[in-house]
Amino acid sequence: MQVYFAPLACSAATRIALYEAGATADFVYVDIHTRPGERLLADGSDYRAINPMGQVPAIRTSSGEVITENPVVLQYVADLHPHAQLAPAGGMERYRLQQWLNFIATELHKGTYIPLLDRRSPDGAKAFARQKLALRFGYLSQQLAARPFLLGYFSVADAYLITVLNWSPYAGIDLAQWPQIEAYAQALKQRPAVARALAEETAAYAREMNH
Ligand SMILES: N[C@@H](CCC(=O)N[C@@H](CS)C(=O)NCC(=O)O)C(=O)O
């Protein structure tokens, strides 16, 4: 399987999920950071031929299917490695997982972090995102006060959440204001698979920035 990724982007969640499953993949670097307006692969070809949105993650399965959209990619990886129990097989718990994946994707990733991280987002968009932060993080804190993971065990939703929370210092979000979220993030970063994936992504990001 090929995983199209950019260092420290939301595609890091896929790397975490794979390592948690004791698996790996052919990680294919996509430059989304250094050449605005372009989406080049290392061989100079245009990544948009693979994902017309030019966004990571995308995966190419062993049967050649391309799958995009982080919540879907993560569920695919979880289903590929059922022994790792990264997603409930079905029933209400599966809907709970999807509930979290969608919350992270829309309320946190796109709705909060992107306006704060993106240098091109206007001050009004940043202020709007900050105004929404209290409700979103308050809700998340409440959930995490009662349990160490979003579900009863580590799932792909946690892989996505730690990836997004990891951007906090760059987004000017001080997690110390939400002790439950900060404690959760610290605990997750101690997990060997998470630590390994984030260390590799950080090293890849440093290489990219020095290139
Ligand atoms: N809806 C997409 C969004 C993915 C996304 O925003 N990826 C970011 C990296 S975290 C990206 O590729 N940004 C470059 C761009 O939007 O052109 C998904 O859920 O996978």
The ligand as an SDF file (V2000), in Angstrom:
LIG
                    3D

 20 19  0  0  0  0  0  0  0  0999 V2000
  -10.7900   16.7620    3.4960 N   0  0  0  0  0  0  0  0  0  0  0  0
   -9.4260   16.3010    3.4910 C   0  0  0  0  0  0  0  0  0  0  0  0
   -8.5560   17.4090    4.0310 C   0  0  0  0  0  0  0  0  0  0  0  0
   -7.1040   17.0020    4.0830 C   0  0  0  0  0  0  0  0  0  0  0  0
   -6.2060   18.2020    4.3180 C   0  0  0  0  0  0  0  0  0  0  0  0
   -6.6500   19.3060    4.6480 O   0  0  0  0  0  0  0  0  0  0  0  0
   -4.9220   17.9660    4.1470 N   0  0  0  0  0  0  0  0  0  0  0  0
   -3.9770   19.0560    4.2690 C   0  0  0  0  0  0  0  0  0  0  0  0
   -2.8000   18.6460    5.1280 C   0  0  0  0  0  0  0  0  0  0  0  0
   -3.2800   18.4630    6.8090 S   0  0  0  0  0  0  0  0  0  0  0  0
   -3.4810   19.4080    2.8860 C   0  0  0  0  0  0  0  0  0  0  0  0
   -3.2240   18.5410    2.0850 O   0  0  0  0  0  0  0  0  0  0  0  0
   -3.3540   20.7160    2.6460 N   0  0  0  0  0  0  0  0  0  0  0  0
   -2.9630   21.2150    1.3860 C   0  0  0  0  0  0  0  0  0  0  0  0
   -4.1300   21.7750    0.6320 C   0  0  0  0  0  0  0  0  0  0  0  0
   -5.2370   21.8600    1.1870 O   0  0  0  0  0  0  0  0  0  0  0  0
   -3.9480   22.1230   -0.5230 O   0  0  0  0  0  0  0  0  0  0  0  0
   -9.2630   15.0450    4.3330 C   0  0  0  0  0  0  0  0  0  0  0  0
  -10.0290   14.8660    5.2870 O   0  0  0  0  0  0  0  0  0  0  0  0
   -8.3930   14.2260    4.0400 O   0  0  0  0  0  0  0  0  0  0  0  0
  1  2  1  0
  2  3  1  0
  2 18  1  0
  3  4  1  0
  4  5  1  0
  5  6  2  0
  5  7  1  0
  7  8  1  0
  8  9  1  0
  8 11  1  0
  9 10  1  0
 11 12  2  0
 11 13  1  0
 13 14  1  0
 14 15  1  0
 15 16  2  0
 15 17  1  0
 18 19  2  0
 18 20  1  0
M  END
$$$$
